[in-house]
Amino acid sequence: METMLNIRETNPVTEVHRFVCEDEFGAMMSCVYEAWRWGNRGFPVELAVENEDNYRLFCVEHRVEYDEERAKKVIRSIRAKISESAFQLVYDCAMSAYPEKVQVIYDFLRIGFLRGASSVDCLTEEAVMRIVEIARRVGNEAHRFIQFARFSRLPEGILCSLIEPRSNVLTMIAPHFSDRLISENWMIVDKKRRLALLHQADSPWYLRSLSEEEFQRVLSFDRDREDYADLWRTFFDHVAIEQRRNPRCQSNFMPKWYRTNMTEFRS
C-alpha cells in the first residue's frame, strides 16, 4: 500500500524512503522520476523492483505505479541531456534479472545528468562500471539466444520457439528474427515471464503478455513436437565426431542452462 506522507513531518537525515515498482521498463522510469523528486529535497532514497524476497524494515515504502508522462520525461531527459548510448545502457540494465537494477540505474543517472555524454566512459565510477557490466551481460545473453533459439512448425504453419532467458531479451532479439523471417508467421515465448513476441508475415512484430489459458496452449504445442525434436537429435548425433568431443569447450560456447529449450539436447 502506498504511504502518503507530509514531507515536513519526516526527518530528511535519518528517514529512508524506498520506492518500489513493477519489473517493467515504464514503471522503472516512473520510479526514477518519483525518487528523484524526493532525493533532490534531501531525503535518502532507495529504489527496488517489487519482489516478495526484497522487503526491508525501518523505511518508508512508496509503491510507484506506471505513469506514462513521467516515464517519457525521464527517457527524453536521458537522451537529450546525456546521450543515446546512456539510454541504451539504462534500457539493457532494466531488462536484466539483477535484483538491484533500478538502484543501479538511479545511481548512474545521478552521474549522467551531472557529467553529460562523457559519463558513459567514466568507468572509475562504481555506478558507471556496474551498469556497463550488467548491460554487457544482458547483451551477451541476447546474442546467445539469437544463436540458440529453435523453432518448431505448428500445424497451422506458425513457427514457434520457447525460451527461458534469465534476462528479458525478447525486444532485443526481435529485430534479428523479424529481419530474417520477415515473410513467416512466428512467435517466441518467454516461459519464465509468460511474454510472447509475435510476428505476422510481412508486418511489424509486437509484444504481449499471455493469459494462463494461452500459456497452457503454448505448452501443449511444446509437448506434442517430439517428432521434430527427434529429427534434430538424429542430425546432431550424426554430425558429432567422437574423437573430437570436448565437453568443457562445448560448455564455454554453449552453457548448459541455454540447452533447456534446444531440441537437439532434449532427452
C-alpha distance (Angstrom), angle and dihedral (degrees) to the residues before:
residue distance angle dihedral
M1 . . .
E2 3.78 . .
T3 3.79 114.0 .
M4 3.79 114.2 -132.9
L5 3.79 110.5 -153.9
N6 3.75 139.6 179.6
I7 3.78 101.5 -129.0
R8 3.80 92.8 -146.2
E9 3.81 90.6 60.3
T10 3.82 94.9 59.5
N11 3.77 130.1 80.1
P12 3.84 107.9 -117.4
V13 3.80 91.6 -161.2
T14 3.81 102.4 53.0
E15 3.81 106.4 16.7
V16 3.81 112.2 93.4
H17 3.78 115.3 -155.0
R18 3.77 113.8 -153.0
F19 3.80 119.5 -160.1
V20 3.80 116.5 -157.3
C21 3.81 127.3 -171.0
E22 3.79 142.2 165.9
D23 3.79 120.9 -82.0
E24 3.80 92.3 -101.6
F25 3.81 127.7 110.3
G26 3.81 97.9 -123.3
A27 3.80 91.3 47.3
M28 3.81 90.5 50.5
M29 3.80 91.5 52.0
S30 3.82 89.5 49.4
C31 3.80 88.5 50.5
V32 3.81 91.1 52.3
Y33 3.81 90.0 50.7
E34 3.80 93.6 52.2
A35 3.80 95.1 43.2
W36 3.80 90.1 48.9
R37 3.81 91.1 57.6
W38 3.78 91.7 53.8
G39 3.80 94.4 40.8
N40 3.79 91.5 54.7
R41 3.81 88.9 55.6
G42 3.79 91.8 59.1
F43 3.80 100.3 -97.6
P44 3.83 119.6 136.5
V45 3.80 106.1 -118.5
E46 3.78 136.9 -167.3
L47 3.80 128.5 -171.5
A48 3.79 128.8 -154.2
V49 3.78 142.8 165.1
E50 3.79 112.8 -112.9
N51 3.78 109.3 -96.3
E52 3.77 133.1 151.7
D53 3.81 89.8 -129.2
N54 3.80 99.0 52.8
Y55 3.81 103.7 64.7
R56 3.77 115.8 137.9
L57 3.78 132.1 -160.7
F58 3.81 128.4 -139.3
C59 3.78 98.6 33.8
V60 3.78 138.0 97.0
E61 3.79 107.6 -109.6
H62 3.81 123.9 -152.0
R63 3.80 121.2 -167.4
V64 3.82 106.6 -145.5
E65 3.79 118.2 -157.6
Y66 3.78 124.5 -156.5
D67 3.79 111.9 -84.3
E68 3.79 113.0 -173.4
E69 3.81 96.6 -156.8
R70 3.80 94.3 47.9
A71 3.79 92.2 46.0
K72 3.80 90.7 51.5
K73 3.80 91.1 49.7
V74 3.80 91.2 54.9
I75 3.80 92.4 47.2
R76 3.83 92.5 48.0
S77 3.79 91.2 48.5
I78 3.81 93.0 51.0
R79 3.79 92.3 50.5
A80 3.81 95.9 43.1
K81 3.82 102.2 37.0
I82 3.80 100.8 33.6
S83 3.82 115.0 15.7
E84 3.78 146.0 -85.8
S85 3.81 88.0 -100.1
A86 3.80 89.3 57.6
F87 3.79 90.8 51.7
Q88 3.81 90.1 51.2
L89 3.80 89.9 52.8
V90 3.80 90.3 50.2
Y91 3.81 92.8 48.1
D92 3.80 94.5 47.1
C93 3.80 91.3 48.1
A94 3.82 90.3 49.8
M95 3.81 89.4 54.8
S96 3.81 92.1 54.7
A97 3.80 127.3 100.1
Y98 3.80 90.7 -128.6
P99 3.84 106.7 130.7
E100 3.83 95.4 -142.7
K101 3.79 96.4 45.2
V102 3.83 97.4 120.6
Q103 3.79 90.6 53.4
V104 3.81 89.8 48.1
I105 3.81 90.2 52.2
Y106 3.81 91.9 48.7
D107 3.83 93.0 48.9
F108 3.81 90.4 48.7
L109 3.80 92.7 50.2
R110 3.81 91.3 52.0
I111 3.79 86.6 62.5
G112 3.80 94.9 36.3
F113 3.79 96.5 56.3
L114 3.80 89.3 47.0
R115 3.81 98.7 48.7
G116 3.78 103.1 24.9
A117 3.80 124.3 -152.6
S118 3.81 93.7 -9.7
S119 3.81 90.5 65.1
V120 3.83 93.0 84.4
D121 3.81 88.6 65.1
C122 3.81 95.9 48.5
L123 3.80 94.1 101.3
T124 3.80 91.7 158.2
E125 3.80 86.6 72.0
E126 3.81 109.7 87.4
A127 3.82 93.7 -141.8
V128 3.82 91.6 53.9
M129 3.79 93.3 44.6
R130 3.82 91.6 50.9
I131 3.80 96.2 50.4
V132 3.81 92.3 45.1
E133 3.81 90.9 51.3
I134 3.82 93.7 47.6
A135 3.82 91.8 46.9
R136 3.80 90.1 49.2
R137 3.80 91.7 53.6
V138 3.80 92.1 48.8
G139 3.80 90.9 49.0
N140 3.80 91.1 50.3
E141 3.80 91.2 49.9
A142 3.80 91.9 50.0
H143 3.80 89.7 50.5
R144 3.81 90.8 51.2
F145 3.80 92.3 52.0
I146 3.79 90.4 50.2
Q147 3.81 86.1 58.2
F148 3.80 99.3 39.3
A149 3.82 104.7 37.1
R150 3.81 111.1 116.9
F151 3.79 125.0 -159.7
S152 3.79 128.4 -149.7
R153 3.79 121.5 -161.9
L154 3.77 110.6 -125.2
P155 3.83 122.1 -148.2
E156 3.81 90.1 -97.3
G157 3.81 89.7 57.9
I158 3.80 93.1 -106.5
L159 3.79 117.5 139.7
C160 3.79 111.9 -130.7
S161 3.80 131.4 -171.5
L162 3.81 125.4 -177.8
I163 3.79 118.0 -158.1
E164 3.81 136.5 172.3
P165 3.81 106.4 -155.8
R166 3.77 122.7 176.7
S167 3.79 90.5 -136.2
N168 3.79 128.1 45.3
V169 3.80 96.0 -101.9
L170 3.82 101.9 154.1
T171 3.80 96.3 103.3
M172 3.80 89.6 45.1
I173 3.81 95.6 54.8
A174 3.82 95.1 37.9
P175 3.85 97.0 86.8
H176 3.82 91.1 53.7
F177 3.80 96.1 53.3
S178 3.81 95.9 37.2
D179 3.81 88.4 55.4
R180 3.80 95.9 47.2
L181 3.80 98.6 36.6
I182 3.78 96.4 36.7
S183 3.82 95.6 139.5
E184 3.81 96.0 43.9
N185 3.78 132.7 88.9
W186 3.79 105.9 -127.6
M187 3.77 145.4 152.3
I188 3.78 135.0 -162.4
V189 3.80 114.9 -157.0
D190 3.79 124.8 -157.6
K191 3.81 100.8 -148.6
K192 3.80 93.0 -168.5
R193 3.82 94.8 57.5
R194 3.83 99.6 24.2
L195 3.79 90.4 -124.3
A196 3.79 124.3 143.7
L197 3.78 128.8 -155.2
L198 3.81 104.9 -151.9
H199 3.78 129.0 -166.3
Q200 3.76 128.3 -179.2
A201 3.80 116.8 -158.9
D202 3.82 112.6 -82.1
S203 3.83 91.3 -1.7
P204 3.81 135.7 102.2
W205 3.80 119.5 -87.5
Y206 3.78 123.3 -115.2
L207 3.79 138.3 -170.7
R208 3.78 127.3 -128.3
S209 3.79 140.5 165.2
L210 3.78 118.2 -112.4
S211 3.77 123.4 -129.2
E212 3.80 118.2 -130.6
E213 3.81 90.7 -101.6
E214 3.80 93.0 49.4
F215 3.79 91.7 46.9
Q216 3.81 92.4 51.8
R217 3.80 90.4 50.4
V218 3.80 90.1 54.0
L219 3.80 90.5 49.9
S220 3.80 90.2 50.9
F221 3.81 89.3 55.2
D222 3.78 88.4 51.1
R223 3.81 92.7 52.9
D224 3.80 92.2 50.5
R225 3.78 98.4 54.2
E226 3.80 98.2 80.9
D227 3.81 93.2 122.5
Y228 3.78 89.1 59.4
A229 3.80 91.0 48.1
D230 3.81 90.9 49.7
L231 3.79 90.0 55.0
W232 3.78 91.8 53.2
R233 3.80 93.3 47.1
T234 3.79 91.2 50.7
F235 3.79 91.3 51.8
F236 3.80 91.7 46.1
D237 3.83 92.5 50.8
H238 3.81 93.6 48.5
V239 3.80 96.8 51.2
A240 3.81 93.1 46.9
I241 3.82 116.5 101.6
E242 3.79 109.8 -149.6
Q243 3.81 94.7 -151.2
R244 3.79 90.7 56.6
R245 3.79 97.5 49.8
N246 3.80 110.6 132.8
P247 3.84 111.2 168.8
R248 3.81 94.1 -177.4
C249 3.79 93.1 53.0
Q250 3.80 90.7 44.5
S251 3.80 91.0 53.2
N252 3.81 90.7 53.0
F253 3.79 91.3 57.5
M254 3.80 97.0 32.6
P255 3.85 112.5 26.8
K256 3.79 113.5 -150.3
W257 3.79 95.2 -117.3
Y258 3.84 89.7 62.4
R259 3.81 90.8 59.6
T260 3.81 97.0 70.3
N261 3.79 93.5 95.9
M262 3.80 99.7 27.9
T263 3.78 109.2 113.1
E264 3.80 95.2 -146.0
F265 3.82 90.5 60.6
R266 3.78 97.9 48.5
S267 3.79 114.2 116.3
